[in-house]
């Protein structure tokens, strides 16, 4: 499997980060112009709720996967690194599926909890993203642990590009849809029409986040499947599984040992 030097790996990640920030600089002012102050508040409230759930479920595990896989690959224990991918994948996919369902089912309650009931549609629209990011985080941690930063960098750029384009498009069209809905409902007061329109527009603005995360997950999954034959060949070649000190229980314990402090730290910063 392709590997890069530490310097090249960090360069790829840095370039991807800069590109993502640049794309954000382009679309955020346009989104703010569409949403206005009230709509921007609704959008940010819903998005912050999503970020909190993301931090709890996804912030620590990818780093734990990367660290653990790196240790195993350094010992040429490719069988253990592959099992680490499978175990962490099951863990993250279960968490992603559960949080997606709970976020969708209790979107109204979450919106009320954060004192932004208008953000209900925004939170609902973001709920599938929890699952897509779980897939992405699993593979990013695995590839980074194998010193292959290209998939992570490419997926970040693709996700940001799709997010930037679709956020603006869907926010605009959902704003117009909201205005049409106001007419259908017989709402004529300008303030009420605008509030309904920006509620829909804020939800539409999150579509880019969800689709961008989906594209990232598809790309990373495809990249892994293309590399799977080589990964299995490495396992056969080194035949280290019988001598491995990494049982499934130990792998799971290590993931939690590495992930929990990182997650707690991220929550404290949040």
C-alpha positions in Angstrom: 0.0 0.0 0.0 1.2 3.5 -0.8 3.1 5.3 2.0 4.5 8.7 2.4 7.3 10.2 4.4 6.3 12.1 7.6 7.1 15.4 5.9 5.2 14.6 2.8 2.2 13.2 4.8 2.0 16.4 6.9 2.3 18.5 3.7 -0.6 16.7 2.1 -2.8 17.1 5.3 -1.7 20.8 5.6 -2.6 21.5 1.9 -5.9 19.8 2.3 -6.6 21.9 5.4 -5.7 25.1 3.6 -7.9 24.2 0.6 -10.8 23.4 2.9 -10.5 26.7 4.7 -10.3 28.6 1.4 -13.5 26.9 0.2 -15.2 27.9 3.5 -14.1 31.5 3.0 -15.8 31.5 -0.3 -19.2 30.0 0.7 -19.8 31.2 4.2 -20.3 34.9 3.3 -22.8 33.9 0.5 -24.6 31.6 2.9 -24.8 34.4 5.5 -26.2 36.7 2.8 -29.0 34.2 2.0 -29.9 33.4 5.5 -29.6 36.8 7.2 -29.1 37.2 10.9 -32.0 35.1 12.1 -31.4 32.3 9.6 -27.7 32.3 10.4 -28.5 31.9 14.1 -30.8 29.0 13.3 -28.1 27.4 11.1 -25.3 27.8 13.7 -27.5 26.5 16.5 -28.3 23.3 14.6 -24.8 22.9 13.4 -23.3 23.3 16.9 -25.7 20.5 18.1 -24.3 18.3 15.3 -20.7 19.2 16.2 -21.3 18.2 19.9 -22.6 14.8 18.9 -19.7 14.4 16.4 -17.1 15.3 19.0 -18.5 12.7 21.4 -18.7 9.9 18.9 -16.0 10.5 16.4 -13.2 12.8 17.7 -11.1 10.3 19.7 -11.6 6.9 17.9 -9.9 7.9 14.6 -6.8 9.1 16.4 -6.9 5.9 18.5 -7.1 3.8 15.3 -4.2 5.7 13.7 -2.0 5.3 16.8 -2.8 1.6 17.3 -2.5 0.7 13.6 0.8 2.6 13.4 2.2 0.5 16.3 1.0 -2.8 14.7 2.4 -1.9 11.2 5.8 -1.0 12.8 5.9 -4.6 14.0 4.7 -5.9 10.6 1.7 -7.2 12.4 -0.7 -6.6 9.4 -3.2 -9.1 10.6 -3.7 -7.2 13.9 -4.0 -3.9 12.0 -6.7 -5.3 9.8 -8.6 -6.6 12.8 -8.2 -3.2 14.4 -9.9 -1.7 11.3 -12.8 -4.2 11.5 -13.3 -3.8 15.2 -13.2 0.0 15.2 -15.4 0.0 12.1 -18.1 -2.0 13.9 -17.7 0.3 16.9 -18.0 3.5 14.9 -20.7 2.3 12.5 -22.8 1.2 15.5 -22.3 4.6 17.1 -23.0 6.5 13.9 -26.2 4.5 13.2 -27.5 5.0 16.7 -26.7 8.7 16.8 -28.2 9.3 13.4 -31.5 7.6 14.4 -31.6 9.3 17.8 -30.9 12.7 16.2 -33.6 12.3 13.7 -36.2 11.0 16.1 -35.5 13.6 18.8 -34.6 16.5 16.6 -37.5 18.6 18.0 -36.4 17.8 21.6 -32.8 18.7 20.8 -33.9 22.0 19.2 -35.9 22.8 22.3 -33.1 21.8 24.6 -30.7 24.3 23.0 -33.5 27.0 23.1 -33.7 27.2 19.3 -36.9 25.4 18.3 -36.6 26.9 14.9 -33.5 24.7 14.4 -35.5 21.5 14.3 -35.3 21.1 10.5 -31.6 21.9 10.5 -30.9 19.2 13.1 -33.1 16.7 11.3 -31.3 17.4 8.0 -27.9 16.8 9.6 -28.9 13.5 11.2 -27.6 11.2 8.3 -24.2 12.9 8.5 -23.5 11.1 11.8 -23.4 7.8 9.9 -21.4 9.0 6.9 -18.7 10.6 9.1 -18.4 7.3 11.1 -17.4 5.6 7.9 -15.0 8.3 6.9 -13.4 8.5 10.4 -12.8 4.7 10.4 -10.9 4.7 7.1 -9.0 7.9 7.8 -7.7 6.6 11.0 -6.6 3.3 9.3 -4.9 5.0 6.4 -3.1 7.5 8.6 -1.9 4.7 10.8 -0.3 3.2 7.7 1.4 6.5 6.9 -0.8 7.0 3.8 -2.2 10.5 4.1 -3.4 10.8 0.5 -6.9 9.3 1.0 -7.5 11.5 4.1 -6.3 14.6 2.2 -8.3 13.9 -1.0 -11.5 13.0 1.0 -11.2 16.3 2.9 -10.9 18.4 -0.2 -13.7 16.5 -2.0 -16.0 16.9 1.1 -15.2 20.6 1.3 -15.8 21.2 -2.4 -19.2 19.4 -2.4 -20.2 21.1 0.9 -19.3 24.5 -0.4 -21.3 24.2 -3.7 -24.4 22.4 -2.4 -24.7 24.5 0.7 -25.3 27.6 -1.3 -27.5 25.9 -3.9 -29.8 24.2 -1.4 -29.9 27.2 0.9 -31.1 29.3 -2.0 -33.7 26.9 -3.3 -35.0 26.0 0.1 -35.4 29.7 0.9 -37.6 30.1 -2.2 -39.5 26.9 -1.2 -40.1 28.4 2.2 -41.6 31.5 0.6 -43.9 29.3 -1.5 -44.9 27.4 1.6 -45.8 30.6 3.3 -48.1 31.5 0.4 -49.7 28.0 0.5 -50.3 28.3 4.3 -51.8 31.8 3.8 -49.0 33.5 5.8 -48.8 37.2 4.6 -46.9 39.0 7.4 -43.5 39.8 6.1 -41.7 38.8 9.3 -43.5 35.4 9.4 -42.8 34.7 5.8 -39.1 35.5 6.2 -38.9 33.3 9.4 -40.4 30.3 7.6 -38.2 30.9 4.6 -34.9 31.0 6.6 -35.9 28.0 8.6 -36.1 26.0 5.4 -33.0 27.7 4.0 -30.9 26.8 7.2 -32.0 23.2 6.8 -31.1 23.3 3.1 -27.7 24.8 4.0 -26.8 21.6 5.8 -27.5 19.4 2.8 -24.0 20.2 1.6 -22.6 18.9 4.8 -24.4 15.6 4.6 -23.7 15.0 0.9 -20.1 16.1 1.3 -19.7 13.5 4.1 -21.4 10.9 1.9 -19.0 11.6 -1.0 -16.0 11.3 1.4 -17.3 8.0 2.8 -17.8 6.6 -0.7 -14.3 7.7 -1.8 -12.5 6.3 1.2 -14.5 3.0 1.0 -13.6 2.7 -2.7 -9.9 3.4 -1.9 -9.8 0.8 0.8 -11.5 -1.9 -1.5 -8.9 -1.2 -4.2 -6.1 -1.8 -1.6 -7.7 -4.8 0.1 -6.0 -7.4 -2.1 -2.6 -5.9 -1.2 -3.5 -5.8 2.5 -4.5 -9.5 2.5 -1.3 -10.3 0.6 0.7 -8.6 3.4 -1.1 -10.6 6.0 -0.4 -13.9 4.2 3.2 -12.9 3.6 4.1 -12.0 7.2 1.9 -14.6 8.9 2.1 -12.8 12.2 -1.4 -13.4 13.6 -0.5 -16.5 15.5 2.3 -14.7 17.3 0.4 -11.4 17.7 0.0 -10.0 21.2 -3.1 -8.1 20.0 -6.2 -10.1 20.8 -9.6 -8.7 19.9 -10.2 -7.8 23.5 -6.8 -6.0 23.8 -7.5 -4.1 20.6 -10.8 -2.9 21.9 -9.3 -1.9 25.2 -6.5 0.0 23.5 -9.0 1.9 21.3 -10.8 3.0 24.4 -7.6 3.8 26.3 -6.4 6.1 23.5 -9.8 7.5 22.5 -11.4 8.5 25.8 -8.8 11.1 27.0 -8.9 12.7 23.5 -12.7 12.8 23.4 -12.9 14.3 26.9 -10.3 16.9 26.0 -12.2 17.8 22.8 -15.5 18.1 24.8 -13.8 20.4 27.3 -12.5 22.6 24.4 -16.0 22.6 22.8 
